[in-house]
Amino acid sequence: MKSFVAIVLIICLWAVANASYDNAPKYSAFGYAAAKLTGRHCPPGWLQYHQSCYYFSRDRLSWWQAR
């Protein structure tokens, strides 16, 4: 019974992780331009720190793939 519960939990975690990736905001040049026009510095889903925008992705990429 414990192994069944563990398997169900793993499947649920996998489903949530995949759903989060699919719903992650995507960057677009248009979205950034629209944000600039409305007075916001960063597009929706991005974080602003001082005068820079940061996007925290859940993608697992190597350093070279992420560049």
CYANA upper distance limits for C-alpha pairs under 8 A (distance plus 0.5 A):
  1 MET  CA      5 VAL  CA      6.94
  2 LYS  CA      6 ALA  CA      6.71
  3 SER  CA      7 ILE  CA      6.65
  4 PHE  CA      8 VAL  CA      6.74
  5 VAL  CA      9 LEU  CA      6.66
  6 ALA  CA     10 ILE  CA      6.72
  7 ILE  CA     11 ILE  CA      6.73
  8 VAL  CA     12 CYS  CA      6.68
  9 LEU  CA     13 LEU  CA      6.65
 10 ILE  CA     14 TRP  CA      6.66
 11 ILE  CA     15 ALA  CA      6.68
 12 CYS  CA     16 VAL  CA      6.71
 13 LEU  CA     17 ALA  CA      6.64
 14 TRP  CA     18 ASN  CA      6.76
 15 ALA  CA     19 ALA  CA      6.62
 16 VAL  CA     20 SER  CA      6.58
 17 ALA  CA     21 TYR  CA      6.89
 18 ASN  CA     22 ASP  CA      6.85
 19 ALA  CA     23 ASN  CA      6.79
 20 SER  CA     24 ALA  CA      6.65
 21 TYR  CA     58 ARG  CA      7.06
 21 TYR  CA     59 ASP  CA      8.05
 24 ALA  CA     45 GLY  CA      8.47
 24 ALA  CA     57 SER  CA      8.25
 25 PRO  CA     44 PRO  CA      7.94
 25 PRO  CA     45 GLY  CA      6.37
 27 TYR  CA     31 GLY  CA      7.49
 27 TYR  CA     32 TYR  CA      8.11
 27 TYR  CA     43 PRO  CA      8.02
 28 SER  CA     32 TYR  CA      6.92
 29 ALA  CA     33 ALA  CA      6.70
 30 PHE  CA     34 ALA  CA      6.58
 31 GLY  CA     35 ALA  CA      6.61
 31 GLY  CA     43 PRO  CA      6.47
 32 TYR  CA     36 LYS  CA      6.79
 32 TYR  CA     42 CYS  CA      7.12
 32 TYR  CA     43 PRO  CA      5.67
 33 ALA  CA     37 LEU  CA      6.88
 34 ALA  CA     38 THR  CA      6.85
 34 ALA  CA     43 PRO  CA      8.48
 35 ALA  CA     39 GLY  CA      6.92
 35 ALA  CA     40 ARG  CA      5.60
 35 ALA  CA     41 HIS  CA      6.71
 35 ALA  CA     42 CYS  CA      6.73
 35 ALA  CA     43 PRO  CA      5.99
 35 ALA  CA     44 PRO  CA      8.36
 36 LYS  CA     40 ARG  CA      6.08
 36 LYS  CA     41 HIS  CA      6.15
 36 LYS  CA     42 CYS  CA      7.98
 41 HIS  CA     48 GLN  CA      7.78
 41 HIS  CA     51 GLN  CA      8.24
 41 HIS  CA     53 CYS  CA      8.06
 42 CYS  CA     46 TRP  CA      6.43
 42 CYS  CA     47 LEU  CA      7.32
 42 CYS  CA     48 GLN  CA      6.73
 42 CYS  CA     53 CYS  CA      6.14
 45 GLY  CA     55 TYR  CA      7.74
 46 TRP  CA     53 CYS  CA      6.75
 46 TRP  CA     54 TYR  CA      6.08
 46 TRP  CA     55 TYR  CA      5.33
 46 TRP  CA     56 PHE  CA      8.04
 47 LEU  CA     53 CYS  CA      6.07
 47 LEU  CA     54 TYR  CA      5.61
 47 LEU  CA     55 TYR  CA      6.85
 48 GLN  CA     52 SER  CA      6.22
 48 GLN  CA     53 CYS  CA      5.07
 48 GLN  CA     54 TYR  CA      6.78
 49 TYR  CA     53 CYS  CA      6.93
 49 TYR  CA     54 TYR  CA      8.13
 61 LEU  CA     65 GLN  CA      6.15
 61 LEU  CA     66 ALA  CA      6.19
 62 SER  CA     66 ALA  CA      6.65
 63 TRP  CA     67 ARG  CA      7.02
